[in-house]
Amino acid sequence: MNNQPNIYKNKKPVFFFLFPAFLFLALYLFYPFFKNIINSFQIIKDLGAPAKGWNDPIYKNYAKLFTDKNMAIAMKNTLIMIVVTLLGQVGIALILSLMVDNIKRGAKFFRIVYFFPIVVSATALGLLFNLIFLYDKGMLNQFLGMFGVTELTDWKDSAHAMVTMMVPVMWQYVGFYFIILLTGLNNISDELYESASIDGATAWQRVRYISLPLLHNVICTCSVLAVTGALKVFDLPWTMLPNGMPMGETWLTGTYMYYWAFQGKDIDYSCTVAIVIVVLGILLSKFVNMIFKEKDY
């Protein structure tokens, strides 16, 4: 019988080291969140200004959500953004990670190239893509002109604005999920692939029956991150299409919340939109987890 003292029986040092982290979360996460809930029921017109009382009725902002046409547009566009994010970002990242994992030379080069967009400022990327989609002398219209297209296309009109906004957002974060998925693939033992090859499995069969099943939990994590990220995306869409242009057709929940906080001068309504984003993030994350259901291997 082992009579040596168990150093893990004393839990007091654990609380000592956890307290700073808990204090940080309490000050910068829990307190702002609950304060936001209170603010959504009050009258606050300027950022940082004290409340001028309670709304009449107190649920005024929440009732406004159901009659606000721009909020309905923001919700619809955000749901589209979630689908685009799951398919475009996580989907493309999965394909790229599988391809890079199966090459012998140049893997480090592709890791750097695919991850590079995520380290560039979203504002800088927004300005870059504004030049690409510029109506006159923009790179895309010039490129089309090389193939005989003489009519200039306004990439920010009603017919193209959503695609113009979503393509850069999708492109920016592919590298983020690429690195996560590639790390997951690197953790899969090479012996499994070697055994499958000896048994005559093709490259597709190795991906289908080894890579994808063992990546299941990683894909689930990426999907949750993609859903919550799509709900609060703001900087790149706002740089390219501020104020929901054209004619309020490109509002997202993140950009709409920002508008009321900094331009619309209605802080309490902005807080209400922020709470909707949080609630949707929790519900959709639970829904994604229910679909994928993490497995133990």
N, C-alpha and C positions, 0 to 999 in steps of 0.2 A: 504493500500500500504506500502511495506517495504522500509523505508527510510535509513536503515542502509548501511554504505559504503561497497562496494564490494571490498574485498582485492585482488580479482583476476583481477581487471581492470588494475592495474599497472603491465606491462609486463617487466619492466626494470630489476628487480631481477632475472627473468628467464634467460635472456641473460647473466647475470653475472655468474650464476651457470653453464650454458651450455658452456661457453667459454673455461674453462679448458679441458672439454671432447672433444670439437671441435678441440682445439689446439693439443691434444694428437693424435687424428685421422689424422689430417693434417700432423703431423710430421712422424708418424709411419705407416700410411696406404696410404693416398693419394699421398704424395710425393714419397715414394718408388715405388708405382705403376706406376706413370707417368715417373719417372726416369728409371724404367725398360723398358718402351716402347721406350724411347730414346736410351737406351743402346742396344736394339735389332737391331738398325740400325748402330751401331758403331763397331769399332774393339777393343775388350778388351780381352786380353788373360790371364791375371792373376787377381785373386780376389783382389779387392782394388786398382788395378792399373788404371791410367788414360787412357782414350780412345786414340787410335793412329790415329784417323780419322774416316771417314765414310766408310761403306762397298761399294764396287763397283761390281755390282749395289747396290743401297741402300737397296733393298728388298732381298738381297742375302740369308739371313737366313730363310726368309719365303718361298723362292723358294726351299731351301734345305729340308724343312719339307716334301715336296711331293715326294722327291727322297730318303729320308733316310729310309732304311729298318728297322732299329731299332726303329725309331719313329712310323712306321706302326705297329710293334709288340707291342710297348708300348700302342698305342691307342687301339688295339684289346684286349690286356690283361686287360686294364683299364675298357673297356666296359663289359668284363666278370666279373671283380671285382665288378662293379656297380650292375649287376644282382645278383651275389652271396651275396652282401651286403644287397640288398633289401629283398631277399628271406631268406637268412641265418641269418642275424642279426636282421632286423626288424621283419621278419616273426616268427622266433623262440622266439624273445623277446615278441611278441604279445601273442603267445601260453602260454609261461611261466607266463606272467602277468595275463592272464585270469585264469590260474590254481591256482596261489598263491592268487588271489583275492577271490577265492571261498573256501579257506580252513580257518578253525577257529583256528587251532593250528600250530605253527611253521612258521607263515608268516614272522616274523622278521628274523628267521634263514635263510630262503631262500633268503630274500632280501640281506643279507650280503654275502651269498655264491655266488649269481649270479652277484653281483656288484663288488666283490673282484678283478677279473682280470683287471678291468679298472684302479685300483689304483697302479698296478704293472708296473714298467718301461717296455716299449716295448723292450728295449735292453735285459733286464733280461729275458723276455718271449722268445725272439728270441734264446738266449743261451739255455734256458730250452727246447724248441722244437727242437733245434739242437741235443740235447742229446736223445730226444725221437725218432727222425728220423735218428739217426746215423746208418751208414751201418753195422758196426761191433760192437756188444755189445750194440746197441741201444735198448731202452725199447720196441719199437714196434716190432722189429725183434725177440727180446727175447720172447715177448708175443706170437707171431706167432709160435715160436719154441716149446712152451709148448703144442701146438695143432698138433705137428708133421710136421710143415713146416720146412724143412731142408735147403732150398735154401734161402740165404739172399737177400733182396730186397734193391736196391739203390733208396731211396725215393727222391733223388734229380736228377735223370736222366730225360731225355726228356719226358718219359711217365708219370712220377709222380710229376715233379717239380711244376707245377701249383697248383695241389691239395695240395701239401706239403706247399706251400706258403699261399694259401687262407684259409685253415682250421684254422691256428692260428689267422689270422686277423679277421675272422668271430667270433671265440671264444672270442677274447679279448673284442669286443665292444657289445656283446649281452647284457651284464649287464647294459651298458649305456642306451640303448633304453628300456630295461626292467624297469628301475626306472622311466623313463619319462612316459611310458605307464601305469605303475602301479599307478603313481600319478594321471593320467587322470581318471583311473577307480575309484580311491578313491573319486574323485570329483563328481561322479554320485550319486545322492540321493538314499538312501536305500529304500525310499518309493516307487520308481518306481519298484524295484524288488519285494517288498512285494505285491504291487497291482497286478503285473503280476502273482505272485505265487497264489494269491487268485483267479484269473481268470483261473487258471489251466495251466499256461505256464510251459513248461518243462525247465530244465537247459539250453539246447541248444537254445530253443526259446528266453529265456531271453538274452543270449549272442547275438543271431542273430538280435533281434529286439530292444534291449536296449543298450547293451555294445558297439557293433561295430558301430552303427550309431552315438552314442554320443562320440565315440573315433575318429571319422572321421578326425577332424582337428588336433588332436594329431598325428595320423598316418601320415598325410600329412607333418607335421613338421619333424617327424622322417625320413620320406622318403627323404626330401630335405637335411637334415643333412647327411644321409647315402650316397647320391649321391655325394655331395661335399667332404665328407670325403674319399670316394673311389678314387676320382680324385687326391688327394694330399697325400695319404697314402705313407709312406716312411720307417720309422724306423724299423718296424718289418720285412718287406720283405727284406730290405737291410742287416739286421743282419743275416738272414737265407740264402739268395741267393744274395750275392753281385755281382755287375757288370753284372746283368742279367743272371747269370749262371743257367743252363748249355748252353753255346754257344749263349748267348744273347736271350734266349727264354722266360725269365721271366721279361723282362723290364716292368715297369709301368711308367706313365708320371712323377710321383714324383721321382722315383729312377733315371730315365733318366735325369731329370733336375739336380739332385744332382751330377750325374756323370760328366756332362760337366762343372759344376761349380767348383768342387773340385779335379777332377782327369783328365778330358779331357782338362783342361786349355783353355776353349773356353767360356768365360763368356757371350759374346753377344748371342751365340746360346742357352745357358742355359736360358737367359732372354726371348728368343723367345719361348722356351718350356713353361716357366712359364706363359707367356701371353696366350698361347693356353689353359693351365689349367684353367686360370681365365675365359676365354671366354666360354669354355665348361661348367664350373661350373654355369655360369649365364644362358646359354641356357638350360641346362638340368634341372636346378632348375625351370625355367619358364615352361618347358615341364611337370615336375612332378606336379607343381601347377595347370596346365591346366587339367591334368588327374583327380586329386583328387578334385579340386575346393572347397575350404573351405566353410562351410555352417554355417548359424546362426540358433541356436536352441532356 
